[in-house]
Amino acid sequence: MSQSQSQICILGGGFGGLYTALELNRYRWQTRPQITLVERKDHFLFTPLLYELVTGELQTWHIAPHFAKLLAGTDIHLEQGTVESVDLDMRRVILSGGKVLSYDRLVIGIGKETLLDVVPGAAGNALPFRSLADVNRLKEQLRLLELSDLSQIRVAVVGAGPNGVELACKIADRLKERGRLLLINRGDKILKNFAGSSQKAALKALRRRRVQLELSTTVESVDSDSITLVHQDQRRTHPVDLVLWTIGTRVADWVPNITNIQNEKGEFLVLPTLQLIKHPEVFALGDIAASNDSEHWAPATAQAAFQQAKIAAQNIRASLTGRTLRAFRYWHIGEMITLGINASAISSFGINLSGPVAGVIRQWVYLLRMPTFRHRFQVACDWLSQMPSGVAVKLWQGLAGLFRRNATHKRRSHSQNPDVGESSRRTHRK
């Protein structure tokens, strides 16, 4: 790298953007680059634990720490603002208000927004569940309904993917006997692409909470007090007090205007190295990025963005120092979903757990994925101070058993197919 300071601009403070910035900051540089993180919000959001805010199991600061805290002691500069456009040819980012940022390397990790205007009335009468503001709106709506004289609180959740299933279980536990939940899905099964054990555990949890499933069903319209569904050409209208929308996403308004190398969804087409086609100085990751090799591409999850961030950081440094770039390969390490208060399902490396122990393990595994050691330590201390001794014992027993089974599974896998183990080590070696 030349002696002049390189400018690295990172758009988006989620799993892709923030973790790329933190990884770049950890490196030893001959000439340290200027790393600028652009984000309109003042806080990070650990989205896999967003549901726990609805039930009060976690506090906001646990999963939404401010960037000022996370970036303290680093050389990362936070530019709080909204992106208006990006000029790839001139290598410039234009923010609202007219501020212009120049870059030598650009990372686009802005994620997507919830798409609500797919059916009449959804945009005005349904609530998304994607941000801290969405959570606060939902909590306020639930609070008002709980204070009302309604004998039953009727909630419809659209979408039976992980977001919908987790949200339905949490709300059912919060409302208890007063809750009457409807979970609507266009497909014929819940948690598509999840392990069979996770699907079974989720179905059991939903039945126990008396959540009514409407599978192979589409939403025709949403009104202020009702939702109209279509199932096998039969139309039915259900009275509702609250509709939650968990399906459909869209890219930000400025994204389609900056390049023609996108797929039909507006996602950037990237090389295996996460570089934009025709623009090797630009990297895209998370659910804003896509590949022509969709069979081996990563899913649109926090887990995938977390893995991509490490490779993106390594490849940015490699591109600035004349080294060889590496291809990203997604490594599926399993899945974890919450199924109500203090309950979860885990499927990882052939190990399947469900119930309260899985719930505790899920939270502590996610703790290890939080952005900085300082924040992890503070959250861990708070959790431990509130944890009953009996639960703590179960936690350690469950973790010990999980690690033992995981080690056994890895040894068997490597002995049966040694190339898999070596490939995995190459993929994740720094």
Helices and strands as residue ranges (DSSP letters): E 7-11, H 15-26, E 34-39, G 47-49, H 51-55, H 60-63, H 67-70, E 76-80, E 83-87, E 92-95, E 100-102, E 105-108, E 113-114, H 122-125, E 126-128, H 132-147, E 153-158, H 162-175, G 176-178, E 179-184, H 196-208, E 212-214, E 217-222, E 226-231, E 234-239, E 242-245, E 249-250, G 255-257, E 268-269, E 275-276, E 279-284, G 286-288, E 289-290, G 294-296, H 302-321, E 335-338, E 344-348, E 351-355, H 356-367, H 373-386, H 389-416, H 418-428
